[in-house]
Amino acid sequence: MVEEQVKTGRRSLKEMLPTTDLTDRLERSTGMDRPIRALAKAIRKTIKPGKLRDLLHGVPTGKPAHPPLATFSLGCWMATAILDVTRSDPRAARTVLATGIVAAAPTAAAGITDWSALHIEQQRVGFVHAIANMSALAFYTGSLLLRLTGREAGGRALGFAGLGAAGLGGYLGGHLAYRQAAGANHAESVTHLVPLGWHNLCDLKDLPHGRPVTRRLGYIDLLVLRSGDGVTVLADGCSHLAGPLHQGRLISEDGVACVVCPWHGSTFRLADGAVVHGPATAPQPSFETRVRRDGIIQVRPAHRIQ
Ligand code: FES
């Protein structure tokens, strides 16, 4: 197929779209790594672990907060552009534009909080995504100021410049979310990879007491923790970005036993995998366990119709 394309000189659609190549190169470019790392560190230091950080990640709703907030701002930018093209209602255009500018603050706060806990390849793309969106915000703020001082034509021109910058930001945001899977649930496939019913996992006597270890069940790795005669089992790959939970710390949060991911500190309740602290927003798949008379531990996914 490839040889045929070379012979005929035909190029695939992907080859004809240079933007795909550019974003791939952006992921690999190391030129901005120093400021990126410094900024990410400063953000993590400023927005400390706790309620505010969890809120900005979207932990209370179980979904990242940034995408719906960004959609709201983009909707305002689009509505402004439509009102500007039709020139039907300058006052409505000003109102929608001002709403988008106000909404940009929580959108940016949620975005930078998520960004500060990503892989460096994702942060490189996210950095340019943020610059594009900040440029859009600057254009739109200038646009609103011009409109409020009666310079409608200049305001509309700056508005269209803002739309261009926001379009670039949106494109890179799509790359981050869908190509690089930032914000996606990285443990979603786990329960689909385990057939229905109970499965033999390992022998109870081979497990250390009070220290999480990993055991393989078919295609997936599990965190297994023995405490007394009981056993707790969660998917091992963290739902945030697939970090190895069995290497994490065990803590007690308000008297509840939890495991902390070693990569970005997501904290999950051991009993059922619920998210206690982000950046993860999706719960960690958990497993029911039972111990056979001969000491073999059996597991099956919890919260699934058997
Ligand atoms: S991989 Fe990021 S917190 Fe676990």
Boltz pocket constraint, residues with backbone or C-beta under 6 A from the ligand:
constraints:
  - pocket:
      binder: B
      contacts: [[A, 117], [A, 238], [A, 239], [A, 240], [A, 241], [A, 242], [A, 243], [A, 261], [A, 262], [A, 263], [A, 264], [A, 265], [A, 266], [A, 278], [A, 279], [A, 280]]
      max_distance: 6.0
